[in-house]
């Protein structure tokens, strides 16, 4: 797929539903009592993996594009699947479902694609074992496939070395089935969709600073969920609107949860023109329409507690930094190395190929902005965030930019290229 420089972008967009919230709405609805109705669901490959896993465990789930109805089996109503559960490319599915499966009365094996089979799972295996879970890495390499024998679980307090919503959520979901309270303390607060949604489903859960605590549950109860647009998907259009000259884009109904809004904060700190309208709040999840227009950006330092709020947006932020005046430093972001690809190495390699002045560091990047980019052949590593980032790079660069394996965007944003094309003037 090829891209060329464009003169301007204009238009109005509705971004697909938030991936994190879509996953959780299906999972929690499946183990709740009653019928959970979900509007705005993201019908991307990752979230379909979650639906398929729970269907294999006896849950009736009706899906019509962005509308999903989950006929919950209750907290103890899942049944042993007749085959291995395939989580596809989804780290969220793999890690969160492991917490639930650790307490069931059956054994199961989880696997995924080649990317998932390289991603670190010790970060959930270790705390779940502390709770009494019988969970093993089939190939003894601390990665998927994972084999889980359901067991009686104990409440624990866990100090997590990483600020990871997937780690935190796996432990809290296991805690629903434990014999006492379970708490997780993080170095920084990661995205809190699990805490907000579980409370809505009736769980007894509380948060104090960087610690979340859940009490054992006897039942969860179905909900009606409206999923806001995914800010991690909106980020590509926020960046494009800032960087392409003479542009203005209106992005409707984007989730702006404070544990996820780092992209907006960075855009503003870099000097970007970002305005929020029509702010709403449904189920504890704030959302707003976002207006973005062309801006002159400056380099900044991105670090510390800000990183968990924009971890998936760092690739597109690195591209923004290439067009900013001065130097941008991204640090405390070693987590990027264990995403769908090693996003630090992949970004540095591909940006360098396009003429950027960028240097890889142990936990991030240093980017000296202001050098014009030129087209290149981009290896996306089948990573959806990388593909979308370099599609935006392609409409900013001189010459032709070619993406290899561009179809990987279906993981989170199946209509991305069509939406981008509609905005090009």
N, C-alpha and C positions, 0 to 999 in steps of 0.2 A: 504494500500500500504506500502511495507516494503523496508528499505534501510540499506545498510551495508557499512563499510569503503571500500574505493577504494585506489589503489596504486598511480594512476596518471591520469591526464586528458590531452588529446591532441585533437586538431581539429580546424576546422574553422566553424563559425556559422553566419547565417544571422538572426538577431533578428526580431520579428514581429514589424510592424509599431507602431509609437508612438500613445498611446491611446488618449492623450490630443488633438493632432493635428488631428487625425482621427475624433473624435467627432466634432470638430469645422469645419472641411472641409465640413461635411454633413450639419450641421446647417446653415453655412453661404451660402453654395451653394443653400440651399433650399429657402432662402429669397433673393437670388440674381437673376438678370435677365440673362437668357441664360443657357448654359449647362456647368456645372463644372465637369471636369474629375479628378479623384483621383486615383493615383497609390501608392501602398504600404500601403493601408488601412488595419487597424487591424480588422479582422473578429471575434473579441472576443464578448462575450455576451453583455458587456456594450455598445459597439459601435453599435451592432445590435439593441439594445434598442432605440438608437437615430434614426436610420434609420426607425424603425417601427413607432415611434411617428410622424415623418414628413410624412411618407406615409399616416397615418391616417388623416393628415391635407391637403391631396390633392396633395402632391408632388410625382412625378414619379421618383423613384430611382431604377436604375439597379445595381445589385451587383453580381459579379462573383469572389468569393473568395477575393483577395486583390485589385481588380479593381472595382471602383464604378463610375457610371455616374449619376449625379443629374440634373434633368431638373427643374431648378429653377422657382418658382412662382412669384418672385419679392418681394420687401419689404412688400407689402400690399396684397399679393396673397394667404396667407394661408386661409383654410376654416375650419369651425367648425367640429371637429371630431364627429363621431356618437357614440362614446363610450369613457370611461375613458382612458387617456394616461398612459400606464404602463412603467415606467422607469426602471423596473427590479432592479438590484443592483447598478445602476449608479447614484452616487451623482452629477457627471458632467452633465448628462442629466437633472436631476431634477432641479438643480440650474440654469444652463444656459438657459434652455428653459423657465423658469419662467420669466426671463427678457424679452424675446421675446413675450411671451403670454400676458404679462401685458398690451401691447399696441394694441392687436388685437380687432376686432369688434365682438367678440363672447366670450362666457364663456366656461370654460373647467375645468376638474378635473384631477390632476396628482396624481398617486400613485406609489408604488414600492413594493419590497419584504419586509420581516420582518426587515431586516437590515436598509433599507432606511427609514422605518417608525419609526426608533429610532434616526435617525441622525438629528442634529439641523438645523432647517430652519429659525429660527428667524433672523439669520445673513443676509438672503436675504429678508425676509418679511419686516423687519424694514426699510431698505433703499428704497425698492420699494414702500412701502406705503408713504414715504417722497416725492416720485416723483408723487404721486397721484394714485398709483396702488390699485386696489380692490382685495386683496389677503388674504385668510384666511386659517388657519389650521382647517381642517374639524373636528378633534377631540379636538380642542382647547388646544393642547399640544405643539404647535410650531414645529410640525413635519408633514411629509406627512401622509395622503393625503392632498393636497393643492387644494383649489378651487379658480380660478382666473376669474374675470369678466374684460374683456378688458376695458381700460379707457384711457382718454387723460392724457399724462404724462408731467411733468415739469422737466426742467433741475435742477440739484442740485450739490452741492459739498458735498462729503461724506468722513468723516474720519473713516476709518475702523479700528477696534480694532485688527483684525487679518490680517496677510499677507496671503491672500487666493485668488488664481487665480479664484476660482469659484465664490466667492463673487464679486470680481472686475469685472469679465466678465458678471455676471448677470446685474449689474448696467450699464456697458458700452453698453450692447446690448439693454437694455431699453432706454438708451440715444440716440440710433439711431432714436427713434420715438418721442423724447421729443421736447418741444417747445423752447429749448435753450441748451447751452453747459452743459455737465455733466462731473464731474470730481471725481476721487476717489484717496484718499491719504492713503497709507498703512504704517505700521511701518517699514517694509522692503519690497523690491521689490519681489513680487511673480512671478511665471512663466508668461512669456509675450507672449504666443502664440496667444492670442486673439488680442492683439495690432498689432502684426506683420501681422497676416492674414487679419484682417479687413482693414488694410492699403492697402494690396494687392487687396482686393475686392473693393476698391475705397472710403472707409470711410475717413473722415477728423479726424484724431486722432493724438495726440502728447503726448510725455512723458517728464517729467521734474523731475529728481530725483525720488522720490517715488510716484509721482502724474501722473496719466493718465487722459487725457481729450479727450472727443469725442464730435463732433458737430452733430446736426440732419442731417439725410441723406434723399435724395429724391429717391435714388436707389443704390443698390450694383450691381456689374457686375461680371459675372462668371470668374473662373480662372482654370488653370491647376495646380494641386497640386501633388507634389511628397513627400510622407510622409517618413521621415527617421526612422530608427529603434529606439525603445523606450529605453532610457537609464535606466528607472526604471525596465525594463525586463532584460536588459544587466547586471544590477548590480549583479544579482545572479551568473552569470558566471564570472564576474570580481572577486567576492569574492572567488568563487570556485577555479579559477586559481591562486589566491594569496595563498590560504590556503592548497590545496592538494599538497603534495610534488611532485617534478619532473614534474610539469605541465606547459603547455604553450597553450594558447587559442588565436585565432584571431577572433575578432567579427567585422563583416563588417557593414559599413554604419550606425553608431549609432549617433543619435542626440546629439550634445554637446552645445546646447543653454546655454549661460552663466547664465541664471536663472534656469538651470536644472543640471549643471555640478558639483554640490557639491560632488557627489560620487567619481568622479575622483580626486577632490582636497583632499578629506579625504583619499583615498587610497594612494596617494602620500605622504601626511603628515604622515601617519602611517608607511611609508617606503616601500610601494608597488611598484613593477616594472610595470609601465604603460606607454606605448608609443603610440602616435597618428600618423597615417599615412593617406595619401590621403584625406586631408581635403577639403571639398567642402562647397558650400553655395547655397541653393535653396530657393527662396522666403523669404530670411532673416533668414532661419533656417540652422545654420552650422551643419555639420556632419563629421564623420571621421571613419576610421577603427581603432580599438583599439587592441593592443597586450598586453596580461597580462601573467606574469609568476610567479612561486612560489617565495614567499618573506617571510622574517622575519619581523613581524609587531610589532609596539610599540603603547602603549596607548596614547591617546590625549584627549583634551577637544573639544567638538562639541557644538556650541552655537550661539546665536545672528542671524545675517543676513545670516549665512550659512544654518540655519535650513530650510527656505522655498525652498532652492535649492536642498534639498535631503529628504524632508519629507516622501516620499514613500519608500525611501531606508533605513530608520533608522532601520527597523527590521533586514535586512541583515548586516548592519553595527554593530549592537549589537552582532550578531554572530561572526563577524570578531574580535570584541574586546575580545571575550572569548579566542581567540588564540594569542592575542597580549601580549607582555611583559609589565607589568605595568598596570596602571589603566586608563580606558576610562570613561569620564564623558559626558553624553548627557543631555543637559538642554535646556530650552526655547522651549520644544517640547510638550506642553500640548495638541496641536492639534492632537497628536496621539491617544488621548482618544476618539475621535469622528470620527474615520475612520470606515471602515467596521466592525471592532471590537475595543475594547479598547486595542490598540496594545502595550501600556506600560505594562498593567497587564498581557496580554496574553504572551508576550515575557518573562517577569520575571518568570511567572509560569512554562512555558515550558522549559526555559533554566535551571531553578533550578532543574526541574525533570531530566535533563540530567547531572547534577553535576556542573553546572557553579556557580561562586560566583558573584551574581548579586543582586542589591537592587533597588527597585522601589522608585522613588522620586516624588514629586508633579508634576514636569514637565519633567520627563525623567528617566534616569537610571544611576547607578554607577556600573561599571563592572570591577572586578579584574581579569585580564587575567592569562592564564598559567595553569589552572586546566583542566585535560583531561575530555572530555565529554564521556558519555556512552549512549547507546540507551534507549529510553523511548517510551511510547505511547503518541502521541501528538494530542491534541485537536486543530484543525486548526480554530475553530469557523467559518468555511466556509469562511475564509478570504484568498484570493488568495496570498497576500504577505506573510502571515504567513505560508501557505502551502509550498511555494517555498523556504522560508528561512529554514524550518526544513527538507526539502528534501536535501538541501546542508549540514545541520547539520548532517543528517543521513549518508552521505558518508565520514564524518570526524570523527564520533564517534565510540567507541568500541561497539560491540554487534549489536543488531537489533533495528532500529527506525521504528515505525509504525505511519503513518499519518491517522487520521480519517477525512473523507470528503475531500479526496485529489482532487476530480474532480473540486473543486472551482477554480482551476487555469484557467479554460476556460474563466473566466471573462476577463483576460488580455493576457493569453499566452497558447492557447490551446495545442500547441505542446511541452510544456516545458519538460515533462518527457521523450519524445522521443528524444529531443535535448540533454538532459543530458545523456541519455543512449548512444548516439552516441559518446560522448566525453570520455567515461570511457574506459581506457586501461587495 
